[in-house]
Amino acid sequence: MWFLFPALLINLLIILIPALLTVAMAFVSWDGTSDPVFAGFDNFRAMFADPVFSSALLNNVKWTALFLTVPIIMGLVAASLLLMVRKGRTFFQIVYFLPAIIATVVIARVWQGMIYNPDGGLIGWLHIFGFHLDDPLAHPSTALLAVASVDLWHWWGFMAVIFFAAFRQVDRAQIEAARLDGAGYFQLMRYILLPAIRPTIVLMMIMTVIWSFLAFDFVYVLTQGGPAFSSEVLSTLSYRYAFYNFTMGPAAAVALVISLFGLVATIFYVRVQQQELES
Amino acid sequence: MKSRAVVVKSCVTASRRMALICAMLSVLVPATATSAFAGDPISLWYQRGATPDQQRILQKDLVDPFNAANPGSPLTLDVRAGGSGDKQIRMAVLAGRGPDLVMTPGPSYALPLIESGHLLPLDAYIQKYHLDQRILAPALKAGIYKGHIYVLPRTFETMVLYYNKTLFEKNGWQPPKTLADLNKLAAAMQAKGITPFSVGNGDWRDANEWHVTVVLNHFAGPDNVYKALKGELPWTAPVFQQAIGLLNDWYQKGWFGKDYFSLTSDQQALRLAKGEAGMAPNGTFSFDFMTKAFAQTGQELGVVALPSLRDGVPYPTYEIGIGSTLSINKSSSNPDAAAAFLNYLYSDAFYDKISKDWPGDWNLPLTSVDATKLEKNVSPLFANTVTSFSKGVRDGNYGYTTWTYWPPATEDYLIRGIEQVWLGKITVNQYLQTMQDTFAKELKDGKVPPLPPR
């Protein structure tokens, strides 16, 4: 048991104490400099009364729905194709994984300036040929999707590499037997590969839920939640409360809401794990 | 730093090899370290971000001359990213650490640091170096808190109207002085397919507040803005409704073009320089962008004061912007050296250098600013703009920029909420009501920066 202590100590110092302080901060009125004053549930009332909070929460739900489907499907398809390819497999893995290792600020600026921009980007270039597309970051109806698309491009390759590693653990005998029985690609996926890597898929989906509610960097760099709060998410809202408005209480209250979703996802994962162990 | 004598003496009892090393090291100790502020080196975290060229200018004009004159307490300059530098400085100072010279984006950012006792009052240093005679009074007074001065204004900026002079001359247009002139000019421009205002917030979302600042000061008027900032007039008053309504009108009529949310600063300047747009309400801090863009196209840049948008609002009026302040950290181990740096910063010697290399952003509010002197280093256009601004302020024709005089949450809502008005999500009345509610709370909590009397 003693070998668990170093990890526990790190958890205590870096995670538990700051988490408890955040919980406490959600119940005080504090600007970060003066003395905190107990405020009861005022911060939560102010948070729920802010119309931007409900639209930010909805944006996070939309973000989660998008990331639970598109990159996972793309990752599974790409991983299954990698399984079938012998030559060039390493090359494709590198190509798929590259966006995941580039700094998010760099990716965001490249998309903002070189792709979406109507003057200097790909969209601006298409104008020359008569294709008058608008900058999707500039419209409330498309801003969130435009930001999410950048993150999707950045993220799906990571999923592909994770799923490929999982596929490689599947017993080759099962795959060969299925092929000998005449199974096609879709039957192979449905009856052999996907069931075999189900724990990995479930884990990635749960992590996706947690990470979706933590989404911050692309939104902050590309739109800062605009235009007109249309791409605001909970983490950018919390950041704004804390570092623009200097109201730490509401910022902590929003952070607790984010954590709540993460907690629900974690409990679900632990239950699934327990059920699998028991079975 | 120890003197040479002390270093050699401490090595006398060491081994021969150590003695040799000590002797070699002692050569590196300056023969004299007689600066009046000899002590710890001092630091400045430059929080606005700077391109590599700008960093070279800072090193050449700001750091090297000061260090040459003060070798005992050299300045270390640390350039931080523009979007997060102020937050890093705030966290460090609140933790009792941070740089000796504290740079903030304005008085409202410095206020919490003053109230929590993290900044030194500067009165004694101001007296010692006669800074009150060298810095314009309205700008200096923005740093007063409970009778003491804690912050000095680093940038002295205002909103002006840039315009394409070549385009104007070609079409026989005159820069506008009234709302009627502006309406007529904008209609003429749109008839020719020219966008009236080259503006955007693609790389700086806070650019929204420049336009709110313009209508509040040039339509509602500085007197009304002053009353509202003192809590004597609500932001929902009819004059402010009309002011924001006018701004919304400009947006709806297409005066801002269709790419407002995409255009970056250099793209806005280039569209103006090419004649695709006719005018650009922007800050004096953008002078550098504008001159570079016009140098590319060969057309001529013009700069005038913004028009009076309502009868009774004087022309010209210049809203005072202090986009950056400097203070001394209470935890500084060498405040005297930090004050000596401020003395150098507010000198004609430094202003001569920086106004030549980096006009616009480093416009210090010096009383000695004079068109004739300035023209030796900068374009007549910049010299005239700056001296007109200084004269306007001295004459009392000044207003208030939102980034200097508004409290933080109100300013944040002002920036983001106006987009909701432009995009039809909320009405002007709803926007101003939320602004009023937020402002009233911050006024009650003491977060509105102190306003010197008009």
Contacts between the chains, C-beta under 8 A, distances in Angstrom:
chain1	res1	chain2	res2	distance
A	31	B	112	6.1
A	31	B	445	7.8
A	31	B	447	7.6
A	32	B	90	7.7
A	32	B	94	6.8
A	32	B	112	7.0
A	33	B	94	6.1
A	33	B	112	4.2
A	33	B	113	6.9
A	33	B	115	6.5
A	33	B	116	4.0
A	33	B	118	7.9
A	34	B	112	7.6
A	34	B	115	6.7
A	34	B	116	6.5
A	112	B	202	7.7
A	113	B	264	7.5
A	116	B	262	7.3
A	117	B	202	7.3
A	117	B	262	5.9
A	117	B	264	7.6
A	117	B	267	7.8
A	118	B	259	5.0
A	118	B	262	5.3
A	119	B	259	7.3
A	119	B	262	7.5
A	119	B	263	6.9
A	119	B	267	4.8
A	119	B	270	8.0
A	119	B	271	7.9
A	120	B	267	6.9
A	134	B	258	7.9
A	135	B	259	6.8
A	135	B	261	7.0
A	135	B	262	4.2
A	137	B	261	6.9
A	137	B	262	6.8
A	138	B	259	7.0
A	138	B	260	7.4
A	138	B	261	3.5
A	138	B	262	4.9
A	139	B	261	7.8
A	140	B	423	5.9
A	140	B	425	7.6
A	224	B	205	4.9
A	225	B	416	7.4
A	226	B	201	8.0
A	226	B	205	6.0
A	226	B	261	7.1
A	226	B	416	6.6
A	226	B	419	5.7
A	227	B	261	5.0
A	227	B	419	4.9
A	227	B	423	6.4
A	228	B	416	7.6
A	228	B	419	4.1
A	228	B	420	4.4
A	228	B	422	7.6
A	228	B	423	4.7
A	228	B	425	5.3
A	229	B	416	6.5
A	229	B	419	7.8
A	229	B	420	7.0
A	240	B	412	6.5
A	243	B	87	5.3
A	244	B	408	6.3
A	244	B	409	7.6
A	244	B	412	4.4
A	245	B	408	5.6
A	245	B	409	3.8
A	245	B	412	5.5
A	246	B	112	6.6
A	246	B	408	5.4
A	246	B	409	7.4
A	246	B	447	7.8
A	247	B	409	6.6
